[in-house]
Amino acid sequence: MSDLHVVLGATGGIGAAVVAELTARGHRVRAVSRSGATGPHTLRADVTTTDGAIAACRDAAVVYQCAQPPYVRWAAEFADFTRTVLAGVEAAKAKLVMADNLYVYGPTDGPMTEDLPHAATNPKGRARAEVDRLILDAHRSGRIRASLGRVSDYYGPGGVNTTIGPTVFAAALAGKTARWVGDLDQPHTVAYLPDIAAALVTLGERAEADGRAWHLPAAEPVTGREFLGLVRAAAGGRPPIAGLGRGAQRLIGLFNPTVRALGETWYQRDRPFIADDSAFRRAFGPVKVTPHADGIAATLDWYRHHPA
């Protein structure tokens, strides 16, 4: 039986972390990207095409889907992209592990659990719900085996395409204002990239993970003010901190399509946004997660060595 683990989107933050985790666990890895991965175990492929997806997934035991369309094009492209990836996974007779998020639920009144209805009404939430339906339908029909790992906003080494990335860590190191997107005083689940990767690989390794979505484990929820305070302390106590409120988001969004798109899901930023990860911990525990102070220190160190 093959022990080849294929990572799609291997040059992104989550994909690169999954490659590192698989390598550390001794798995044979193929790192797939569209434009730029180099090395003895890498493949350049366009997995938005059926031929590219089949080539990328060939001989795989497990495929980790860490690639996605640009944020502003989720609604238009994500479902078709997923169908193409499913064709590649099915041709390889492999298992799919989807790096998922929490958009499917829409606004909630308390901590999110995996049994909540997929009630999102905004375009991005509906697109993610359609992606999840396609994957789980393929699992239920026997075309593939699949599991989904859902995670909130993340940070960590290599995490540059995220709201908790350069505008927090690079800014802090430069002595500029570190900005939190949303209300500074609302608790928020924030995940650390290596912890996400470890949990996704666990889903790939464990058959009992198949056929459902899981909230991946993270450290305790934190407010933006608390998180930025830890960043400021670790950066030497110099940089100021601030929140990016709804008014500023609307203004910046007039010129920046990605920032404009954040308005669709502002409910994630103006009230508590907490993911309950107890199901994963019960199923696969004991689970170790990185304390925020340690993760922030490691992320700042990465940004010191990778200036923008």
Stockholm file with secondary structure:
# STOCKHOLM 1.0

chainA/1-308         MSDLHVVLGATGGIGAAVVAELTARGHRVRAVSRSGATGPHTLRADVTTTDGAIAACRDAAVVYQCAQPPYVRWAAEFADFTRTVLAGVEAAKAKLVMADNLYVYGPTDGPMTEDLPHAATNPKGRARAEVDRLILDAHRSGRIRASLGRVSDYYGPGGVNTTIGPTVFAAALAGKTARWVGDLDQPHTVAYLPDIAAALVTLGERAEADGRAWHLPAAEPVTGREFLGLVRAAAGGRPPIAGLGRGAQRLIGLFNPTVRALGETWYQRDRPFIADDSAFRRAFGPVKVTPHADGIAATLDWYRHHPA
#=GR chainA/1-308 SS CCCEEEEETTTSHHHHHHHHHHHHTTCEEEEEESSCCCSTTEEECCTTSHHHHHHHHTTCSEEEECCCCCGGGHHHHHHHHHHHHHHHHHHHTCEEEEEEESGGGCSCSSCBCTTSCCCCCSHHHHHHHHHHHHHHHHHHTTSCEEEEEEECEEESTTCCSSTTSTTTHHHHHTTSCEEEESCTTSEECEEEHHHHHHHHHHHHHCGGGTTSEEECCCSCCEEHHHHHHHHHHHTTSCSCEEEECHHHHHHHHTTCHHHHHGGGGGGGTSSCBCBCCHHHHHHHCSCCCCCHHHHHHHHHHHHHHSCC
#=GC SS_cons         CCCEEEEETTTSHHHHHHHHHHHHTTCEEEEEESSCCCSTTEEECCTTSHHHHHHHHTTCSEEEECCCCCGGGHHHHHHHHHHHHHHHHHHHTCEEEEEEESGGGCSCSSCBCTTSCCCCCSHHHHHHHHHHHHHHHHHHTTSCEEEEEEECEEESTTCCSSTTSTTTHHHHHTTSCEEEESCTTSEECEEEHHHHHHHHHHHHHCGGGTTSEEECCCSCCEEHHHHHHHHHHHTTSCSCEEEECHHHHHHHHTTCHHHHHGGGGGGGTSSCBCBCCHHHHHHHCSCCCCCHHHHHHHHHHHHHHSCC
//
